[in-house]
Amino acid sequence: MNRIGIVGMGFMGQQHFAIYQGLDNVEVVAVCDKNPTKIAEAAPSIGGNIGEATELDLSAQARYVCFDDMLAKEELDCVDVCVPTHLHAELAVAALEAGCHVISEKPMARTLEDCDHMIAVAEATARMLFIAQCIRFWPEYEALADMLSSGELGRLATAKFTRQSPPPTWAEDGWLLDPGLSGGAMLDLHIHDVDFILSALGKPPAVLSQAANLFSEGNKVDHVVTSYLYDDFVCVAEGGWAMPGAFPFEMGFQVLGEKGVLDFSLAKQPMLTFYPSDGEPYSPEVAAGTGYERELAYFVECMENDQPPERVTAQSARESVAVVMAEQQSAQTGEVVELD
Ligand SMILES: NC(=O)c1ccc[n+]([C@@H]2O[C@H](COP(=O)([O-])OP(=O)(O)OC[C@H]3O[C@@H](n4cnc5c(N)ncnc54)[C@H](O)[C@@H]3O)[C@@H](O)[C@H]2O)c1
C-alpha cells in the first residue's frame, strides 16, 4: 500500500483526494493546507474549470496546516503537490529530500531554473518525480495520439487545438490571476495543449505567438494563439481564460490528415467524431474515466511496480514549460522564436 500525503487541498488537491479513494494500492493518510478551513473534517468543496465539486470527509486523515510538520510526522511513500505553481519546486524538493516520491501538478514550475532544480534533486535522491500532465491521459487525446502514431489519419495537413475558459476565480488569494505566481493563462492553461502537441507531434523547430490581455498587467498572457512551425503540416493552438463568466469551459481539437479528420469538442454531442475521407462518420471508442483519474492510476501503478513513469518524464514536462516561455518571448517581440 502506497501512503500518500497531499499538500494543497484546493481545487486540484480535492480532485486528487476523491480519485485516490477509488484506486487500489494507495491510501491518502495525510492532507495539508495552510488554510485550516480547507482541511476541516468536512471540508467545503471547491469548483474549478473541469470535474465534479464533491464534499470531502477528511475525518480519517491526519491534517496539517504546516507542510514541514506533515513531512516530519508522517511516514509517506509519496507527496502529491497541489499548491500554487510558484511553490511547486520548493515543496517537491523538500519531499524528495525527505525520501518521498513526488507527483506534482502541472505546470512543472514557474521558472526553468525551478524545473532544473526539481530534476536534479529527483536524480540525486533516486525518487520518482511525476508531473501531472493530464491531457496525455485524457481518453479523447489518447485516441488522437494513437491515430497519429498508427498512421490512421494518413499524411497530416493541419492540427488545431483550443482551450478557453472564464477566469479561474476559485484560487486561494486569487493567485492564478497573478501572472508572477501562475504564469497567466499561457503557462497555466494553454500548457496542456503545448504538452500534448510536443508529446504527440514532436518538438517543432520554432514558434510564432500573438497574445492579448484583458485583465493582467505587463506581459500579454491572458489569451494566446500560437503557430508551431513544423516543416510539413500546419499546427495552431489557441488558449486563454479571458472569456466571460457564463462561457462554458471548452477544450477541443480538429486534426486533418489525408484519410480524414478527427474532431473533438466538449461542446459537441458526440464529443469525439472521426470523419473519414471515404465512408460514414463514427465515434471512436475511448477509454473510460478522465485524464485526472487515468494519470493518478498510472502513477500509483508506477510506484507499485517500482517503475519510473515513462509516459511523462520530468524532462518532457520541463520541455513544455520551455516552449511556453519561448511563446511568451514571441508574443512580446512579435518575432519567430527558434526552439533548441
Ligand atoms: N491539471 C489540471 O487540469 C489543473 C487544473 C487546475 C489547477 N491545476 C494546477 O494545480 C495546482 C493548484 O491549483 P488549484 O486550482 O488547486 O489552486 P487552489 O488555489 O484552489 O489550491 C491551492 C491550495 O494550496 C494551498 N496552499 C498554498 N500555499 C501552501 C503551503 N505553503 N502549504 C500548504 N498549502 C498551501 C492553498 O491554501 C490552496 O488551498 C496549480 O499548479 C495549478 O496549475 C491543474
The ligand as an ORCA input file, in Angstrom:
! r2SCAN-3c Opt
* xyz 0 1
  N      -4.410     19.530    -14.258
  C      -5.327     20.489    -14.330
  O      -6.184     20.461    -15.205
  C      -5.306     21.588    -13.319
  C      -6.469     22.358    -13.083
  C      -6.405     23.352    -12.110
  C      -5.213     23.590    -11.428
  N      -4.104     22.844    -11.712
  C      -2.829     23.090    -11.025
  O      -2.960     22.657     -9.673
  C      -2.211     23.490     -8.793
  C      -3.154     24.037     -7.726
  O      -4.185     24.795     -8.357
  P      -5.649     24.927     -7.720
  O      -6.552     25.362     -8.816
  O      -5.967     23.716     -6.947
  O      -5.416     26.159     -6.732
  P      -6.173     26.453     -5.346
  O      -5.864     27.865     -5.009
  O      -7.605     26.043     -5.452
  O      -5.456     25.458     -4.331
  C      -4.164     25.661     -3.853
  C      -4.181     25.330     -2.366
  O      -2.831     25.356     -1.867
  C      -2.875     25.899     -0.545
  N      -1.522     26.371     -0.193
  C      -0.857     27.444     -0.665
  N       0.381     27.521     -0.126
  C       0.503     26.465      0.699
  C       1.545     25.989      1.538
  N       2.734     26.611      1.603
  N       1.322     24.890      2.276
  C       0.121     24.238      2.231
  N      -0.896     24.656      1.436
  C      -0.714     25.734      0.682
  C      -3.923     26.984     -0.629
  O      -4.439     27.351      0.636
  C      -4.972     26.339     -1.543
  O      -5.960     25.646     -0.791
  C      -1.597     24.576     -9.684
  O      -0.287     24.252    -10.016
  C      -2.468     24.563    -10.938
  O      -1.767     24.969    -12.085
  C      -4.132     21.849    -12.618
*
